[in-house]
Each structure stands twice: as structure tokens, then as C-alpha cells.
Amino acid sequence: MSITDEVVRANQSYARSFTLGTLSIPPARKLAVVACMDARLTVELMLGLKTGDAHIIRNAGGIVTEDAVRSLLISHHLLGTEEFVIINHTDCGMLTFKDEELHARLQQQTGTTAVSPARFHAFSNLEENVRGQIQKLRSHPWVPRQIPVRGFIYDVKTGQLNEVAP
């Protein structure tokens, strides 16, 4: 049995006792979070959130990509979120490579060039990366100035969330 088969079977059990069908579309806490996809981060638990409290946007590195901006703009302008949080973390895989190296490796392994992704958004400094993501949002013309944008680094060894000063 594949892992996908296992999770589909688990979903059948979940659906039998499902009670969240009446949650509203807008997030109850009016919060949107951009976080890394790392499997060690359980975003809702680390932030004391429940299902329906926040929009959680995840990708490799917790990067404010074009797609993350798209999601945040919809989250705010159409669904009423009022605060944005960015979460990176210690021991992140994005610290372990450079974009050019991964691009060359993939091209060599596959024997072909690809147009997408244009960048992998690797970085070498967590604090600088968080500050850069904050700046991307604060400088975007469609993100209202009154929206708080705060950034944090989650310590995967201690569970502690530490704020990064902009």
C-alpha cells in the first residue's frame, strides 16, 4: 500500500467524525501566515491556532513569491485578514544550496533545461531572508500600509518563535 493510499484511508476515518463543515470562509483571527513547508513545522499548533483561524500559505523557505503575494492580496482584500506573519526556521534546507548549483544539478540529472522555476530562492542567512520577505510585502503597492507585517524564526530544536526586527 502506498503512502497516498494510507492517507486516503485515514481521511475516510476523519470524514466519519468531521464537525468543521460550518466554518466561515474568512479566517476567524484575521491572520495570514507565510511559512516554510518543512514537515517539522506544525504551524497551527506552534501559534495556538485552530482550523479556521488563519490562512496558512506554505512553500519551500517561507518565501514571499509571486504566488504568495497573490494569496495574501486575496486573503486581505477579499477575505478580511488584517495581519501578516512570515515564519522561517532554523536548520532549513534552503540554507544548504545555491540556486545556480541546484539548477545545474537538475539540468545534468535530467539532460534538459526547464523554464520554470526561474528561481529556487535559496538563502544563506535566516534573519536577512526574513527581513527581505517583510520588505517585499511592505513595499507592494496593493498591501495597505496599516497591515502589520512581522517576521519570525522558529527554532526546530526548542519550539521557540523568535521575532526578527525589520
C-alpha positions as CSV (number, residue, x, y, z in Angstrom):
1,M,0.0,0.0,0.0
2,S,1.4,3.4,-1.0
3,I,1.6,6.4,1.4
4,T,-1.2,8.1,-0.6
5,D,-3.4,5.0,-0.1
6,E,-2.7,5.2,3.6
7,V,-3.6,8.9,3.9
8,V,-6.8,8.4,1.8
9,R,-7.8,5.6,4.2
10,A,-7.1,7.9,7.2
11,N,-9.3,10.6,5.5
12,Q,-12.2,8.2,5.5
13,S,-11.9,7.8,9.2
14,Y,-11.5,11.6,9.6
15,A,-14.6,12.3,7.5
16,R,-16.8,10.0,9.6
17,S,-16.3,12.2,12.6
18,F,-15.9,15.6,10.8
19,T,-17.5,18.5,12.6
20,L,-15.9,21.6,10.9
21,G,-18.3,21.9,7.9
22,T,-19.9,25.2,9.3
23,L,-16.7,27.2,9.5
24,S,-16.8,30.5,7.6
25,I,-14.6,31.3,4.6
26,P,-12.8,34.3,6.1
27,P,-10.3,33.3,8.8
28,A,-11.7,33.9,12.3
29,R,-8.5,35.5,13.7
30,K,-8.0,37.7,10.5
31,L,-4.4,36.4,10.2
32,A,-2.4,35.2,7.2
33,V,0.9,33.3,7.7
34,V,3.6,32.6,5.1
35,A,5.7,29.7,6.4
36,C,8.1,27.1,5.2
37,M,6.8,23.7,4.0
38,D,9.2,21.9,6.3
39,A,7.3,18.9,7.8
40,R,8.7,19.7,11.3
41,L,6.5,22.9,11.5
42,T,3.0,22.4,12.7
43,V,2.0,26.0,12.1
44,E,-1.4,25.9,13.8
45,L,-0.1,24.3,17.0
46,M,3.0,26.5,17.2
47,L,0.8,29.6,17.0
48,G,-2.1,28.4,19.2
49,L,-4.5,28.4,16.2
50,K,-7.4,26.2,15.4
51,T,-8.7,25.2,12.0
52,G,-10.5,28.2,10.5
53,D,-8.4,30.8,12.4
54,A,-5.9,31.8,9.8
55,H,-4.8,31.4,6.2
56,I,-1.6,29.4,6.1
57,I,0.5,29.8,2.9
58,R,3.4,27.4,2.8
59,N,6.3,26.9,0.4
60,A,10.0,26.0,0.4
61,G,11.7,28.6,2.6
62,G,8.6,30.6,3.6
63,I,9.3,32.9,0.7
64,V,7.0,35.8,-0.4
65,T,6.9,34.6,-4.0
66,E,4.5,36.0,-6.7
67,D,2.1,33.2,-5.7
68,A,2.3,34.0,-2.0
69,V,1.7,37.7,-2.8
70,R,-1.4,36.7,-4.9
71,S,-2.7,34.6,-2.0
72,L,-2.1,37.4,0.6
73,L,-3.8,40.0,-1.6
74,I,-6.9,37.8,-1.9
75,S,-6.6,37.0,1.8
76,H,-6.7,40.7,2.8
77,H,-8.8,42.4,0.1
78,L,-11.5,39.7,-0.3
79,L,-11.4,37.7,2.9
80,G,-10.5,40.4,5.5
81,T,-7.2,39.4,7.0
82,E,-5.6,42.3,8.9
83,E,-2.2,41.0,9.9
84,F,0.6,39.1,8.0
85,V,3.2,36.9,9.6
86,I,6.3,35.4,7.9
87,I,7.9,32.3,9.5
88,N,11.3,30.9,8.6
89,H,13.1,28.3,10.8
90,T,16.4,27.0,11.9
91,D,18.0,24.1,10.1
92,C,16.2,25.0,6.9
93,G,17.1,23.1,3.8
94,M,17.1,26.4,1.8
95,L,20.4,27.2,3.6
96,T,22.1,24.2,2.1
97,F,22.4,25.1,-1.6
98,K,22.6,27.9,-4.1
99,D,20.1,28.4,-6.9
100,E,22.7,28.0,-9.6
101,E,24.0,24.7,-8.2
102,L,20.6,23.2,-8.0
103,H,19.7,24.4,-11.4
104,A,22.9,22.8,-12.8
105,R,22.3,19.6,-10.9
106,L,18.7,19.2,-12.2
107,Q,19.8,20.0,-15.7
108,Q,22.6,17.5,-15.5
109,Q,20.3,14.8,-14.0
110,T,17.5,15.2,-16.4
111,G,19.5,16.2,-19.5
112,T,17.1,19.0,-20.2
113,T,16.6,22.7,-19.5
114,A,13.3,24.0,-17.9
115,V,11.8,27.4,-18.0
116,S,10.2,27.1,-14.6
117,P,11.0,27.7,-11.8
118,A,13.1,30.7,-12.8
119,R,14.5,30.8,-9.2
120,F,14.5,28.5,-6.2
121,H,15.0,31.3,-3.7
122,A,17.8,29.7,-1.7
123,F,19.4,31.9,1.0
124,S,22.4,31.9,3.3
125,N,21.1,34.0,6.3
126,L,17.8,33.4,8.1
127,E,17.5,36.9,9.5
128,E,18.3,38.6,6.3
129,N,15.8,36.4,4.4
130,V,13.0,37.2,6.9
131,R,13.8,40.9,6.6
132,G,13.7,40.6,2.8
133,Q,10.3,38.9,2.8
134,I,8.9,41.6,5.1
135,Q,10.2,44.3,2.8
136,K,8.6,42.6,-0.3
137,L,5.2,42.9,1.4
138,R,5.7,46.3,2.9
139,S,6.8,47.7,-0.5
140,H,4.0,46.1,-2.5
141,P,1.6,48.9,-3.7
142,W,-1.5,46.7,-3.0
143,V,-0.6,45.8,0.5
144,P,-2.1,48.6,2.7
145,R,0.4,50.5,4.9
146,Q,-1.7,49.7,8.0
147,I,-1.3,46.0,7.7
148,P,1.2,44.8,10.2
149,V,3.9,42.6,8.6
150,R,6.0,40.7,11.1
151,G,8.7,38.1,10.7
152,F,9.9,35.3,12.9
153,I,12.4,32.4,13.1
154,Y,11.1,29.2,14.6
155,D,13.7,27.1,16.4
156,V,13.1,23.5,15.4
157,K,15.0,22.2,18.4
158,T,13.2,24.2,21.1
159,G,9.8,25.1,19.5
160,Q,10.5,28.8,20.3
161,L,9.4,31.5,17.9
162,N,11.8,34.5,17.8
163,E,10.9,37.8,16.2
164,V,13.2,39.4,13.6
165,A,13.4,43.1,13.8
166,P,12.7,44.7,10.5
